[in-house]
Amino acid sequence: MRWTDTLEIDTPADTLWQVTMDVEALPSMTPTMTSVERLTPGDLRPGSQVRIKQPAQPARVWTVTETQAPHRFVWHTKVGLATMVATHELSATDQGTTNTLTLELTGPGSGLLGRLIGGKVAETLATENAGFKRTAEALRS
């Protein structure tokens, strides 16, 4: 199963990329994260790990699988036997940057899990994207 939220953000892609890579600031940008702990020092790169705690969920370790500055960032975590893959895609436009957040759920049990959490996932992506917009556009001021 797959969910996507796309939002136009009035800021250059480089600025939005900096906001995207500052994962430790996520709890201040969005109520969907209560704590974020980098487990791997240095820049986020394939293999880097981050522990994220979200409301009403156990903490999960997310592993970065791809970074293509300033356009694409992908990481994944396990939820039981299923795998969640979260993708951030940034595309420059005449007005700023289109930010597309995608969450894909695959593997055993993903269909049932997706039906159970699908509404919450869509709401979470929209809330997080609004947080990216608010934070990145405030940097222009």
C-alpha positions as CSV (number, residue, x, y, z in Angstrom):
1,M,0.0,0.0,0.0
2,R,1.1,3.5,-0.7
3,W,0.2,7.0,0.5
4,T,1.4,10.3,-0.9
5,D,1.1,14.0,0.1
6,T,2.4,16.8,-2.2
7,L,2.7,20.4,-1.3
8,E,4.1,23.5,-3.0
9,I,6.6,25.3,-0.7
10,D,7.7,28.8,-1.4
11,T,11.4,28.3,-0.9
12,P,14.4,27.1,-2.9
13,A,15.0,23.3,-3.0
14,D,18.4,23.8,-1.3
15,T,16.7,25.4,1.7
16,L,14.0,22.7,1.9
17,W,16.7,20.1,1.6
18,Q,18.4,21.6,4.7
19,V,15.2,21.4,6.6
20,T,14.6,17.8,5.4
21,M,18.1,16.7,6.5
22,D,17.7,18.2,10.0
23,V,15.8,15.2,11.3
24,E,16.6,16.0,14.9
25,A,14.4,19.1,14.5
26,L,11.3,17.1,13.4
27,P,9.7,17.1,16.9
28,S,9.7,21.0,16.8
29,M,8.2,21.0,13.2
30,T,5.4,18.5,13.6
31,P,3.3,16.9,16.4
32,T,3.7,13.5,14.6
33,M,7.2,13.1,16.2
34,T,7.9,13.1,19.9
35,S,11.6,12.4,19.8
36,V,14.4,11.8,17.2
37,E,17.8,10.5,18.1
38,R,20.6,10.1,15.5
39,L,22.3,6.8,16.1
40,T,25.0,7.3,13.4
41,P,27.2,10.4,13.5
42,G,27.9,12.7,10.5
43,D,25.7,13.5,7.5
44,L,22.7,11.3,6.7
45,R,23.8,8.8,4.1
46,P,22.9,5.2,3.2
47,G,23.3,3.1,6.3
48,S,22.7,5.9,8.8
49,Q,20.2,5.1,11.5
50,V,17.8,7.3,13.4
51,R,15.5,6.3,16.3
52,I,12.1,8.0,16.0
53,K,9.4,8.0,18.6
54,Q,5.9,8.9,17.4
55,P,2.8,9.3,19.6
56,A,1.0,6.0,20.6
57,Q,3.8,4.0,18.9
58,P,6.9,2.3,20.1
59,A,10.2,3.9,19.1
60,R,11.5,2.5,15.7
61,V,14.9,2.6,14.1
62,W,14.8,4.0,10.6
63,T,17.7,3.2,8.2
64,V,18.6,5.6,5.4
65,T,18.8,3.8,2.0
66,E,19.2,6.8,-0.3
67,T,20.2,10.4,-0.4
68,Q,20.4,12.5,-3.6
69,A,20.9,16.1,-2.5
70,P,18.8,18.2,-2.9
71,H,16.2,16.0,-4.5
72,R,15.5,12.7,-2.8
73,F,15.8,11.1,0.7
74,V,14.6,7.5,1.5
75,W,14.6,5.5,4.7
76,H,12.8,2.5,6.0
77,T,11.8,0.6,9.2
78,K,10.2,-2.6,10.1
79,V,6.7,-2.9,11.6
80,G,6.3,-6.5,12.6
81,L,7.0,-8.4,9.4
82,A,6.0,-5.5,7.2
83,T,8.4,-2.8,6.0
84,M,7.7,0.9,5.9
85,V,9.6,3.0,3.3
86,A,9.4,6.8,3.5
87,T,10.5,8.9,0.6
88,H,11.0,12.7,0.5
89,E,11.1,14.0,-3.1
90,L,11.9,17.7,-3.8
91,S,11.4,19.2,-7.2
92,A,12.2,22.8,-8.0
93,T,9.4,24.9,-9.6
94,D,9.0,28.5,-10.8
95,Q,7.3,29.3,-7.4
96,G,9.7,27.3,-5.1
97,T,9.8,23.6,-4.5
98,T,7.2,20.8,-4.7
99,N,7.7,18.5,-1.6
100,T,6.3,15.0,-2.0
101,L,6.1,12.7,1.0
102,T,5.4,9.1,0.3
103,L,5.0,6.1,2.6
104,E,4.9,2.6,1.2
105,L,4.0,-0.4,3.2
106,T,5.2,-3.8,1.9
107,G,5.7,-7.4,3.0
108,P,3.7,-9.9,5.0
109,G,0.7,-8.4,6.7
110,S,1.1,-5.0,4.9
111,G,-2.4,-5.2,3.4
112,L,-4.1,-5.7,6.7
113,L,-1.9,-3.2,8.5
114,G,-2.4,-0.7,5.7
115,R,-6.2,-1.0,6.0
116,L,-5.9,-0.4,9.8
117,I,-3.6,2.6,9.7
118,G,-4.2,4.1,6.2
119,G,-6.3,7.0,7.4
120,K,-3.8,7.9,10.1
121,V,-0.9,7.6,7.6
122,A,-2.5,10.0,5.2
123,E,-3.2,12.5,8.0
124,T,0.3,12.2,9.3
125,L,1.9,12.9,5.9
126,A,-0.2,16.0,5.4
127,T,0.7,17.2,8.9
128,E,4.4,16.6,8.3
129,N,4.3,18.3,5.0
130,A,2.6,21.3,6.5
131,G,5.4,21.4,9.1
132,F,8.1,21.3,6.4
133,K,6.3,24.2,4.6
134,R,6.0,26.3,7.8
135,T,9.6,25.7,8.8
136,A,11.2,26.2,5.3
137,E,9.2,29.3,4.5
138,A,10.0,30.9,7.9
139,L,13.7,30.7,6.9
140,R,13.0,33.1,4.0
141,S,12.1,35.9,6.4
